[in-house]
Each structure stands twice: as structure tokens, then as C-alpha cells.
């Protein structure tokens, strides 16, 4: 995974600008700027979150790894199925999405 995504996630967590977990992300999706979904998320849940995000024009990134890998990327000792970054510049979002396309 990309270094930009890792840095953005760690910075957001240290600044308390990140919401973790499927239920919490769904409750606070209106404040999100970028959603990161792990492959461990069930198809139904992923579609529900993606549908809500696309309705509000929020960028969504499908993380190419499990919830354990996403948790490690965040620098945490537990699994993270979904992460929502609430305060990230638009230029960083575009750079992260471009980096992940490669």
C-alpha cells in the first residue's frame, strides 16, 4: 500500500480526525472526506457504505488488504474494517487515489 495513505491515516488518528469502524463511519459519514474500506468488509456492508458515500460525493478507496492489514497501516493493534478521514486536503485525496490506481 501507498506511503501517502499510511501517512494520512496515521496523521488523522494522531490528530483525532479519523473515525474507525463500520457502524461509526455510517453514523458520521456526512463529515467524511475520504473512506477507506478493507476487503474484510462484507459485500452488503461495503455497498451500503459506498452508496451513502456516492450520494454525498465522498471519495471511497477499496483497501487491497484485510482489516488486520488496515489496522497495522493505521499503527493500531486491532482490526479496522473501515476508516473515515474527516479532515484531509482535497489535493491529498487526489494524490492518494492516483497512487492506489497504480
Buried (B, 14 or more C-beta within 10 A) or exposed (E): BBEBBBEBBBBBBEEEBBBBBBEEBBEEBEBBBBBBBBBBBEEEBBEBBBEBBEEEEBBBBBBEBBBEBBBBBBEBEEBBBBBBBBEBEEEBBEBBBEBBEE
